[in-house]
Amino acid sequence: MRLLLVEDDNHVAAALSAVLARHGFDVTHARSGEEALRALVPEGNGFGVVLLDLGLPDQDGYEVCGKIRKRTSTPVIMVTARSDVRSRIHGLNLGADDYVVKPYDTGELLARIHAVSRRTVHEEATGSTETELRLGPVRIELPTRQVSVNGSVVQLTRKEFDLLALLAQRPGVVFRREQIISEVWRTSWEGTGRTLEVHVASLRAKLRMPALIETVRGVGYRLVAPAA
């Protein structure tokens, strides 16, 4: 897999590139946001994943993520020292597929890279016979991956859409955390659990329906169908 590493620290980039190369990745190193954006032209330029550090010299990493998402659907994993939920939700809102908090374990990083890449391949290879799900004022169009509430379109990231669509297929049914992680992230890695919590929080905020997704303590989540 080709991987675009966006990192301004040459020593960090060299060490990480060596590790990634040993695990079979063809790494291209971009030292700035502008260099990363140029590398992604045309449409993704064949990269399977973008590993985006937020501390860049020319542009804020969040800004770069937004620009990347407008140009390509290539999965983006943010690397950040900001561990608070608000910062993570902001990154997801801009189109990031996942994030890794510094300092991180190399095994964790590799797991997340493989998880987002597996999910992308899975989406491209499969389809659905259903075309639309309706839950009160919420409309989920599966072929176009578009969600609207009371007729107004709500912009969701790929993972947010997948999570909502999964829960919406069986309203009222409790989905175990492990099951959701397996279906949406295509992995059984336990560390993805925190990512799930952030995506649920982001969905509640974006849809402006905090009661739509109910937390079942110790088990998982279920979607509570709203009144029409």
Disulfide bonds with the S-S distance in Angstrom:
none
